[in-house]
Amino acid sequence: MKLKKMLWTYDPYKDGSCDIKFYTYHNKKQKILSIGYAVLPEQWDDLQSEAGM
C-alpha cells in the first residue's frame, strides 16, 4: 500500500486555504481521503509533505 499526503489545491475555500488529503493506492485501486484540516498554500512544504506554521 502506498500512502501520500497532498495539498488539494483544485478546490480552495473562499479564504484561500486548501484541504490536506491522503492519497492511497492498494491492489490497483486508488482512493483520496480528506483528513479534515486545511492550510494556506504558503504554509505547505511540498518536499516534506507537511504544513509549517
Secondary structure, 3 states (H helix, E strand, C coil): CEEEEEEECCCCCCCCCEEEEEEEEECCEEEEEEEEEEECHHHEECCCCEECC
